[in-house]
Amino acid sequence: MLKMDRDALQEFLRQAFPQVAQDFTVEEVAPHRIAVRMPSTEKTLRPGGTVSGPAMFALADVSVYLALLAMIGPKALAVTTNASIDFLRKPVAGVDLLSECRLLKLGRVLAVGDVLLRSEGQDAPVARASLTYSIPPER
């Protein structure tokens, strides 16, 4: 059962992370799944005109974070405790990146998510990431 829908997640980003809220758009949300868009902008590019690794990592990290919040509610202090990313191929220049995230485990204190990143309009993923989040205890 979702505790936050698409609109609630976008509003949470605007309130808690106004410095990056405009960089990510929740496309779809379902139990244990989320799709997020990161527009292609000058600030996401690296020399050579491709999307930078840090920008791709940010999309993967935000995707797991939002998938988790969709399930547990607005807990801003959930934090990344582990992350691994494989860069598979060069993203298409000037094209938005899309994430497909699924939570593989949602426990009481830890959540594990898997993310595939694709250039919009492309089937082959450009990166795959696995992230673990620590969930703050109830007070």
N, C-alpha and C positions, 0 to 999 in steps of 0.2 A: 504494500500500500504506500503510495507516494505521500510524503509530508509537505513537499514543495513542488508546485507545477512550474511550467516554463516561465510564466510571468513573475512568479515569486522568486525564482532563481535569478532572473535578470535584475529585478529590483534589489535583491540582496547584493549582487555585484555592484550596482550603482551606489548603494549605501556603504558597504564595507570596503570596497576597492575602487573608489572613483577614478583613481589614476590609470586603471587598465580596463574598466568596465566596457568602454566603447570598443575594445579590441576583440571581444568575444560575444557571439550571439548563440543562444541556445536554440537549436533548430527543432529538436524533438526530445521528449523525456518520457520514459516508461519505467516501470519497476526494474531496478538494477541495470538500466541502460540509459545512455544519453548520446545525442549528436550535437556537436558544437562547431561553429564556423569561426575562422579567423581570417578577416579580410587581408588581402595582399596589399601592403602599403610600403612606402619607402623605409619605414622604421623596422619592418620585418625582413628586409633584404640584406644580404651580405655582398661583398665584392664579387663580381661575376653575375649578378642579377638573380641569384637564387635565394630562397627563403633560408634564413640562418638556422643553425642548430638550436641556439637558445630560444628562438621564436617557436620552433617546433616542440621543444621541450615544454615551453609555457603552455601551449595548447593541450598537450597530453596531461600536464599537471592540473590545469584548470578543469579539464574534462572529468578526471577522476574525482576531484574535489566537489564539483557540482553534482555528479552522479551520487556521491555519498550524501551530500546535503539534501538531495531530493528524497532520500530514504530516511534520514534521521532528523531533518529539520535544520534551521539556521544556527549551526554551531561554528562560529567563525574560528574557533581555536583548534579545529581539527587540523593536523599538520602532517606533511609528508615525512615519513621515516625511512623510506627506501625508494630508489628509482633506478630504472635501467631503460635505456633506449637504444634501439638498433636503427641506424639510418640506412635505408634499403636502396633508394634511388633518388636522383635529383628531382625536387618538385618542379612543376611547370611554372616558369616565371610569369608574374602578373596575374596569377590565378589564385583564388581563395583556397585555403586549406580547410578540410573537413575532418573531424574526428568521429570515430565510432567507438564508444567506450562501453564496457560492461563490467560490472562488479562481479568478481569471481567468488569473493568471500565478504560477507558483512557480519562481523562478530560484534561482541560487546565492546572490545577495546581496539580492534584492528580491522581494517578493510583493505582488500587487495583488488586492484583494477587492472584491466588490460585494454590498451588503446591502439587502434589502427588509424594512421593519418593518411589521407589521400588528397591529391590535387583535385579540385572540382572537375568533374567530367572524365576522370581517369579511374579505371578499375584497380590498377596495381597500386598497392600501398607504397608511400614514400618513407614511412617509419612505423615501427612497432615499439610500444613502451609498456612497461609493467611498473606499477607504483603501489606502495603500501602506505596507508594513512593510519595515524593514531587518532582515536576518537576520544575526546575529553570525557572524563567521568561525570556522571550526573551529580549534581550538588543538592 
